[in-house]
């Protein structure tokens, strides 16, 4: 290998510069011609939530309770006299509906009629004895008058004989005989007076005996009427087991019948629910100033009785007739008594039965409306607070005070104003201040307003 001359080395070093300069130029051209990146502004994402404007309505407080239907009146037929049944009505059987005054059975009155006849004879006898005493009294008085006159003559004759005896005109024996005659006459007068003296006591005894006989006769006549047993009111018979010819003892229970005019339900209502009917602004009442039965009328409480059997629901208008004083210590509930008048009215077999004893019933009570109350769905409540959407469509949390709960809504006393936008769907995760896209739930709003005003579904 031959060595290159020293003058050729610098020339070769300069040969690298043209490619280098070309590369730098291409790079500058590419950078200068590159398209600038565009930066889009950041856009906030909103949450879609269902909302309603908080309605202000007149709320009708309603509560529900449950109890068993019982007849308003029960007739327990008892044999008040003993005897044999001689006649029964064909309707005297279980389940029959009996009209007021219908004769159901008759008991043989023969023995009682004999007793009454004997008492009538005794009364006639006593009256005859009274008449005899009255006649005797007149006779005794007439005899006494005669005897008194005879005594007066005898005493006058005795005085005359004594005067003659002083002149020895007659013997002393004649005077003594006359004195004995006067004494005998005095005895006759006293006997007549004794007969008159005992007449009042005899007459009084006869009057007492007559009173006893007359009272016994009245009782016997009453017993005769008790041989006919009639329905005291329109009723429906329970179990009956009486046949013609059967002997009945006094006091024997014959059957039971239940009034068809009224049925009562003694329903248990939770105490915390019943207070809704009273009202938070109710005026105090002195304990002894009003009867509990009148309290329902004072508060304007009305009632409906309802039974449910599968797909069958039947209801009756009712009225509150009383509130029991005793509180159930186990369930902490009070007993409200409601009455249904004419429970057999509009009976349709298979569709509308009568309200009879033993039916398990639901009662609904409602009181006077409370004006201007704010109501929201129960689903809008979150641990004593609600979520609202402000004017800037931002989510806020608001603490509220609940007046009472009912059906699917909550009655709010403070913390919320009418028309404020309340979130009714689940906002989880709820980020306060986040942007909300509100969608009004008109259907839910209408349901809540209907329930609050007493026009919606029951529960």
Buried (B, 14 or more C-beta within 10 A) or exposed (E): EEEEEEEEEEEEEEEEEEEEEEEEEEEEEEEEEEEEEEEEEEEEEEBEBBBBEBBBBEBBBBBBBEBEBBBBBEBEBEBBBBBEBBEBBEBBBEEBEBEEEBEBBBBBBEBBBEBBEBBBEBBEBBEEBBEEBEEBBEEBBEBBEEBBEBBEEBBEEBEEBBEEBEEEEBEEEEBEEBBEBBEEBBEBBEBBBEBBEEBEEBBEEBEEBBEBBBEBBEBBBEBBEBBEBBBEBBBBBBEBEBEEEBEBEEEBEBBBBBBBBBBBBBBBBBEEBBBBBBBEEEEEEEEEEEEEEEBBEEBEBBBBBBBEEEEEEBBBEBBBBBBEEEEEEEEEBBBBBBBBEBBBEEEEEEEBBBBBBEBEBBBBBBBBBBEEBBBBBBBBBBEEBBBBBEEEEEBBBBEBEBBBBBBBBBBBEEBBEEEBBBBBBEBEEBEEEBBBEBEEBEEBBEBBBBBBBBEBEEE
